[in-house]
């Protein structure tokens, strides 16, 4: 009796796991079809431009005391501040698995993975440039006597260390990061549709990491909307978005098409015919 009940429990568990796996594969496959659509990929930047351009209008209807209006809210601290780290972790796993399962070559997988290294250099250089611009365009202001300039302090770090406020042109690093991460994720994920079309091996781990990246992409879009509604001046957000767009366009649409580059997503992973279809 006990053995029969145990076997029945095991069978139920197996059936439940199989159902969840089929559900995972179904959802990831349907999302892959959407991201593989050339029009979605081609005009995604227009959606982000619309979000940054007109999203700030929602501040007139947003609650200024809402939890998201505070810079130290949970999502800002644990996700946005480490946005590039989250993107590299999730997207790196997907890129490596896809390239390796497609070619069984470690070097090819590492070459595709190197696009994230390029992105890391772009992120670091951009944030340092933003800080430099804010530093040279700003001035230190006494927090109590608003408007009182402290001319003896000419550095933002020193100003904040003394408990004062620094007033400079602060290009929105969050807007830049969230838009750049979103662009990169969409560019990298869209090849999964063509991968599935070619009948390449796609087990549960690959489908799962793809779906996790899709969830992360949705989160970045939500956090971008929150950022443009609650934080930074309008021009600071526009400039941050413009720089992110230029960085994406230069890498994925220009440099990665050249011979001396890590290559575009899907490069040499599929047949020539499939890859040409992807680019058209």
Secondary structure, DSSP 8 states (H G I E B T S, - for coil): -HHHHHHHHHHHHHHHHHHHHHHHHHHHHHHHHHHH-HHHHHHHHHHHHHHHHHHGGGGGTS-TTSGGGSTT-HHIIIIITTHHHHHHHHHHHHHHHHHHHHH--HHHHHHHHHHHHHHHHHHHHHHHHHHHHHHHH-EEE-SSSTT-B-TT---HHHHHHTT-EEES----HHHHHHHHHHHHHHHHHTHHHHHHHTT----HHHHHHHHHHHHHHHHHHHHHHHHHHHSS-HHHHHHHHHHHHHHHIIIIIIGGGSSSSS--TTTTTS-HHHHHHHH-
